[in-house]
Amino acid sequence: MAIQARIRELGFRHESLDRAIQEEASRPAADEMRLRELKRRKLRLKEEMESLRASLH
């Protein structure tokens, strides 16, 4: 059960990063370095969620 809670938590953070990426990208002068960092963090969360899901099976 703890693993599923962690996956949910990571999912919420992943969605939050997705919103931050969309917000930054919609700015007229988007900060490319910030976008890269946000995308990198989002990818790490996705990888961690996939790893946790795999450990459930």
N, CA, C and O atoms as a Tinker XYZ file with bonds, in Angstrom:
   228  protein
     1  N      0.819000   -1.190000    0.000000    73     2
     2  CA     0.000000    0.000000    0.000000    64     1     3
     3  C      0.864000    1.256000    0.000000    63     2     4     5
     4  O      0.495000    2.242000   -0.638000    81     3
     5  N      1.979000    1.253000    0.680000    73     3     6
     6  CA     2.857000    2.422000    0.750000    64     5     7
     7  C      3.407000    2.773000   -0.629000    63     6     8     9
     8  O      3.582000    3.948000   -0.952000    81     7
     9  N      3.677000    1.757000   -1.434000    73     7    10
    10  CA     4.201000    2.007000   -2.777000    64     9    11
    11  C      3.147000    2.731000   -3.623000    63    10    12    13
    12  O      3.470000    3.659000   -4.364000    81    11
    13  N      1.898000    2.302000   -3.507000    73    11    14
    14  CA     0.837000    2.958000   -4.272000    64    13    15
    15  C      0.661000    4.407000   -3.840000    63    14    16    17
    16  O      0.410000    5.275000   -4.676000    81    15
    17  N      0.789000    4.676000   -2.556000    73    15    18
    18  CA     0.693000    6.052000   -2.057000    64    17    19
    19  C      1.840000    6.891000   -2.627000    63    18    20    21
    20  O      1.644000    8.044000   -3.010000    81    19
    21  N      3.018000    6.311000   -2.679000    73    19    22
    22  CA     4.184000    7.019000   -3.238000    64    21    23
    23  C      3.965000    7.303000   -4.724000    63    22    24    25
    24  O      4.293000    8.387000   -5.204000    81    23
    25  N      3.414000    6.336000   -5.446000    73    23    26
    26  CA     3.140000    6.533000   -6.870000    64    25    27
    27  C      2.144000    7.676000   -7.060000    63    26    28    29
    28  O      2.314000    8.512000   -7.947000    81    27
    29  N      1.096000    7.711000   -6.217000    73    27    30
    30  CA     0.119000    8.808000   -6.302000    64    29    31
    31  C      0.780000   10.156000   -6.026000    63    30    32    33
    32  O      0.536000   11.133000   -6.734000    81    31
    33  N      1.614000   10.198000   -4.997000    73    31    34
    34  CA     2.309000   11.439000   -4.651000    64    33    35
    35  C      3.179000   11.908000   -5.821000    63    34    36    37
    36  O      3.176000   13.084000   -6.183000    81    35
    37  N      3.913000   10.973000   -6.394000    73    35    38
    38  CA     4.760000   11.316000   -7.537000    64    37    39
    39  C      3.910000   11.779000   -8.725000    63    38    40    41
    40  O      4.305000   12.678000   -9.467000    81    39
    41  N      2.751000   11.160000   -8.893000    73    39    42
    42  CA     1.845000   11.553000   -9.966000    64    41    43
    43  C      1.367000   12.987000   -9.805000    63    42    44    45
    44  O      1.275000   13.730000  -10.782000    81    43
    45  N      1.062000   13.377000   -8.568000    73    43    46
    46  CA     0.648000   14.761000   -8.315000    64    45    47
    47  C      1.788000   15.730000   -8.624000    63    46    48    49
    48  O      1.573000   16.784000   -9.222000    81    47
    49  N      2.986000   15.366000   -8.216000    73    47    50
    50  CA     4.146000   16.226000   -8.498000    64    49    51
    51  C      4.411000   16.294000   -9.998000    63    50    52    53
    52  O      4.775000   17.349000  -10.519000    81    51
    53  N      4.228000   15.173000  -10.693000    73    51    54
    54  CA     4.412000   15.113000  -12.143000    64    53    55
    55  C      3.432000   16.060000  -12.834000    63    54    56    57
    56  O      3.817000   16.800000  -13.739000    81    55
    57  N      2.166000   16.040000  -12.409000    73    55    58
    58  CA     1.155000   16.931000  -12.976000    64    57    59
    59  C      1.484000   18.395000  -12.683000    63    58    60    61
    60  O      1.283000   19.264000  -13.532000    81    59
    61  N      1.982000   18.658000  -11.496000    73    59    62
    62  CA     2.354000   20.021000  -11.123000    64    61    63
    63  C      3.485000   20.528000  -12.014000    63    62    64    65
    64  O      3.463000   21.674000  -12.465000    81    63
    65  N      4.462000   19.678000  -12.262000    73    63    66
    66  CA     5.562000   20.059000  -13.150000    64    65    67
    67  C      5.054000   20.274000  -14.570000    63    66    68    69
    68  O      5.518000   21.178000  -15.265000    81    67
    69  N      4.116000   19.460000  -14.998000    73    67    70
    70  CA     3.545000   19.612000  -16.335000    64    69    71
    71  C      2.891000   20.987000  -16.473000    63    70    72    73
    72  O      3.057000   21.663000  -17.489000    81    71
    73  N      2.146000   21.393000  -15.443000    73    71    74
    74  CA     1.519000   22.720000  -15.468000    64    73    75
    75  C      2.578000   23.823000  -15.492000    63    74    76    77
    76  O      2.428000   24.810000  -16.212000    81    75
    77  N      3.639000   23.662000  -14.713000    73    75    78
    78  CA     4.708000   24.657000  -14.674000    64    77    79
    79  C      5.395000   24.768000  -16.030000    63    78    80    81
    80  O      5.754000   25.862000  -16.464000    81    79
    81  N      5.575000   23.627000  -16.697000    73    79    82
    82  CA     6.187000   23.617000  -18.029000    64    81    83
    83  C      5.290000   24.350000  -19.018000    63    82    84    85
    84  O      5.767000   25.175000  -19.798000    81    83
    85  N      4.000000   24.055000  -18.989000    73    83    86
    86  CA     3.065000   24.722000  -19.898000    64    85    87
    87  C      3.037000   26.222000  -19.648000    63    86    88    89
    88  O      3.012000   27.020000  -20.585000    81    87
    89  N      3.042000   26.597000  -18.368000    73    87    90
    90  CA     3.021000   28.016000  -18.009000    64    89    91
    91  C      4.276000   28.722000  -18.521000    63    90    92    93
    92  O      4.188000   29.793000  -19.120000    81    91
    93  N      5.429000   28.127000  -18.287000    73    91    94
    94  CA     6.694000   28.733000  -18.726000    64    93    95
    95  C      6.760000   28.814000  -20.249000    63    94    96    97
    96  O      7.186000   29.826000  -20.806000    81    95
    97  N      6.339000   27.751000  -20.910000    73    95    98
    98  CA     6.399000   27.712000  -22.373000    64    97    99
    99  C      5.463000   28.740000  -23.005000    63    98   100   101
   100  O      5.709000   29.188000  -24.125000    81    99
   101  N      4.412000   29.113000  -22.317000    73    99   102
   102  CA     3.449000   30.060000  -22.891000    64   101   103
   103  C      3.901000   31.513000  -22.747000    63   102   104   105
   104  O      3.288000   32.411000  -23.324000    81   103
   105  N      4.950000   31.744000  -21.995000    73   103   106
   106  CA     5.461000   33.105000  -21.834000    64   105   107
   107  C      6.116000   33.565000  -23.137000    63   106   108   109
   108  O      6.701000   32.761000  -23.862000    81   107
   109  N      6.013000   34.844000  -23.422000    73   107   110
   110  CA     6.644000   35.359000  -24.654000    64   109   111
   111  C      8.152000   35.122000  -24.700000    63   110   112   113
   112  O      8.699000   34.809000  -25.759000    81   111
   113  N      8.819000   35.267000  -23.572000    73   111   114
   114  CA    10.268000   35.044000  -23.520000    64   113   115
   115  C     10.544000   33.908000  -22.537000    63   114   116   117
   116  O     11.104000   34.127000  -21.463000    81   115
   117  N     10.153000   32.717000  -22.908000    73   115   118
   118  CA    10.313000   31.548000  -22.036000    64   117   119
   119  C     11.791000   31.322000  -21.710000    63   118   120   121
   120  O     12.663000   31.480000  -22.565000    81   119
   121  N     12.046000   30.955000  -20.479000    73   119   122
   122  CA    13.396000   30.662000  -20.014000    64   121   123
   123  C     13.717000   29.209000  -20.382000    63   122   124   125
   124  O     13.227000   28.270000  -19.755000    81   123
   125  N     14.546000   29.051000  -21.407000    73   123   126
   126  CA    14.854000   27.706000  -21.919000    64   125   127
   127  C     15.569000   26.840000  -20.881000    63   126   128   129
   128  O     15.349000   25.631000  -20.822000    81   127
   129  N     16.410000   27.448000  -20.078000    73   127   130
   130  CA    17.113000   26.665000  -19.050000    64   129   131
   131  C     16.115000   26.162000  -18.015000    63   130   132   133
   132  O     16.200000   25.013000  -17.581000    81   131
   133  N     15.179000   27.001000  -17.618000    73   131   134
   134  CA    14.148000   26.586000  -16.655000    64   133   135
   135  C     13.289000   25.477000  -17.255000    63   134   136   137
   136  O     12.961000   24.505000  -16.576000    81   135
   137  N     12.926000   25.625000  -18.526000    73   135   138
   138  CA    12.124000   24.584000  -19.185000    64   137   139
   139  C     12.863000   23.250000  -19.194000    63   138   140   141
   140  O     12.279000   22.208000  -18.897000    81   139
   141  N     14.141000   23.287000  -19.533000    73   139   142
   142  CA    14.934000   22.043000  -19.553000    64   141   143
   143  C     14.971000   21.393000  -18.180000    63   142   144   145
   144  O     14.815000   20.178000  -18.058000    81   143
   145  N     15.179000   22.209000  -17.136000    73   143   146
   146  CA    15.238000   21.665000  -15.774000    64   145   147
   147  C     13.891000   21.084000  -15.354000    63   146   148   149
   148  O     13.840000   20.006000  -14.762000    81   147
   149  N     12.809000   21.783000  -15.653000    73   147   150
   150  CA    11.475000   21.272000  -15.315000    64   149   151
   151  C     11.206000   19.950000  -16.039000    63   150   152   153
   152  O     10.685000   19.007000  -15.444000    81   151
   153  N     11.559000   19.888000  -17.310000    73   151   154
   154  CA    11.344000   18.657000  -18.084000    64   153   155
   155  C     12.201000   17.519000  -17.551000    63   154   156   157
   156  O     11.759000   16.371000  -17.508000    81   155
   157  N     13.426000   17.836000  -17.144000    73   155   158
   158  CA    14.319000   16.815000  -16.580000    64   157   159
   159  C     13.731000   16.261000  -15.280000    63   158   160   161
   160  O     13.734000   15.051000  -15.055000    81   159
   161  N     13.225000   17.162000  -14.425000    73   159   162
   162  CA    12.615000   16.720000  -13.165000    64   161   163
   163  C     11.365000   15.879000  -13.428000    63   162   164   165
   164  O     11.132000   14.874000  -12.757000    81   163
   165  N     10.569000   16.296000  -14.406000    73   163   166
   166  CA     9.354000   15.555000  -14.746000    64   165   167
   167  C      9.714000   14.146000  -15.236000    63   166   168   169
   168  O      9.060000   13.172000  -14.865000    81   167
   169  N     10.738000   14.045000  -16.055000    73   167   170
   170  CA    11.167000   12.738000  -16.562000    64   169   171
   171  C     11.655000   11.842000  -15.423000    63   170   172   173
   172  O     11.356000   10.649000  -15.402000    81   171
   173  N     12.406000   12.412000  -14.475000    73   171   174
   174  CA    12.875000   11.606000  -13.333000    64   173   175
   175  C     11.695000   11.067000  -12.523000    63   174   176   177
   176  O     11.716000    9.921000  -12.074000    81   175
   177  N     10.665000   11.902000  -12.338000    73   175   178
   178  CA     9.482000   11.438000  -11.622000    64   177   179
   179  C      8.798000   10.307000  -12.377000    63   178   180   181
   180  O      8.392000    9.307000  -11.784000    81   179
   181  N      8.676000   10.472000  -13.685000    73   179   182
   182  CA     8.043000    9.432000  -14.505000    64   181   183
   183  C      8.817000    8.118000  -14.399000    63   182   184   185
   184  O      8.224000    7.050000  -14.251000    81   183
   185  N     10.137000    8.205000  -14.475000    73   183   186
   186  CA    10.958000    7.000000  -14.372000    64   185   187
   187  C     10.798000    6.335000  -13.010000    63   186   188   189
   188  O     10.731000    5.109000  -12.917000    81   187
   189  N     10.738000    7.142000  -11.959000    73   187   190
   190  CA    10.568000    6.582000  -10.613000    64   189   191
   191  C      9.201000    5.909000  -10.476000    63   190   192   193
   192  O      9.086000    4.837000   -9.882000    81   191
   193  N      8.156000    6.553000  -11.036000    73   191   194
   194  CA     6.821000    5.947000  -10.977000    64   193   195
   195  C      6.793000    4.622000  -11.727000    63   194   196   197
   196  O      6.212000    3.649000  -11.246000    81   195
   197  N      7.416000    4.576000  -12.902000    73   195   198
   198  CA     7.449000    3.340000  -13.686000    64   197   199
   199  C      8.196000    2.248000  -12.943000    63   198   200   201
   200  O      7.788000    1.087000  -12.962000    81   199
   201  N      9.278000    2.612000  -12.295000    73   199   202
   202  CA    10.060000    1.644000  -11.534000    64   201   203
   203  C      9.231000    1.073000  -10.380000    63   202   204   205
   204  O      9.236000   -0.134000  -10.139000    81   203
   205  N      8.527000    1.944000   -9.679000    73   203   206
   206  CA     7.687000    1.499000   -8.569000    64   205   207
   207  C      6.560000    0.601000   -9.063000    63   206   208   209
   208  O      6.247000   -0.416000   -8.443000    81   207
   209  N      5.952000    0.984000  -10.184000    73   207   210
   210  CA     4.863000    0.161000  -10.746000    64   209   211
   211  C      5.388000   -1.219000  -11.124000    63   210   212   213
   212  O      4.712000   -2.225000  -10.909000    81   211
   213  N      6.582000   -1.264000  -11.683000    73   211   214
   214  CA     7.177000   -2.542000  -12.082000    64   213   215
   215  C      7.441000   -3.425000  -10.852000    63   214   216   217
   216  O      7.333000   -4.649000  -10.923000    81   215
   217  N      7.783000   -2.795000   -9.742000    73   215   218
   218  CA     8.072000   -3.576000   -8.530000    64   217   219
   219  C      6.811000   -4.170000   -7.925000    63   218   220   221
   220  O      6.891000   -5.089000   -7.110000    81   219
   221  N      5.656000   -3.661000   -8.308000    73   219   222
   222  CA     4.389000   -4.205000   -7.810000    64   221   223
   223  C      4.035000   -5.528000   -8.491000    63   222   224   225
   224  O      3.242000   -6.312000   -7.967000    81   223
   225  N      4.623000   -5.768000   -9.654000    73   223   226
   226  CA     4.255000   -6.975000  -10.430000    64   225   227
   227  C      5.259000   -8.076000  -10.273000    63   226   228
   228  O      5.097000   -9.148000  -10.857000    81   227
